[in-house]
């Protein structure tokens, strides 16, 4: 079971299919891994080919092996529009440690509607059992010291 930190670099998207009346779409991305969620900045007026170049960190502590990217269009006077989503398998990243810039298909209603480019890197937790044991000792030691003051 992998344990560590997953860094996701959200680079750009292209060919997004958005239909804002009289304006370019203002895309953003909701990145989610299990219960953890991050939201990119809104690429205002970027239209179908936004650039983000933002990094996000996720704590990996289980065997879930997918990262979900949900592309949205920010609207000021109505609910944000769903543009599509991409699901990225993480097994190779956990095994190899990194994955270079790669484009993934964005899909809506089982149809292709653009691409999103991300880079991934995984840093495995080193000596996790030793660190947990050490943290437990420190916590316990702190309690012992404060208990002696009474």
Secondary structure, 3 states (H helix, E strand, C coil): CCCEEEEEEEEEEECCCCCCCCCCCCEEEEEEECCEEEECCCECCCCCCCEEEEEEEEEECCCCCEEEEEEEECCCCCCCEEEEEEEEECHHHHHHCEEEEEEEEEEECCEEEEEEEEEEEEEECCCHHHHHHHHHHHHHHHHHHHHHCC
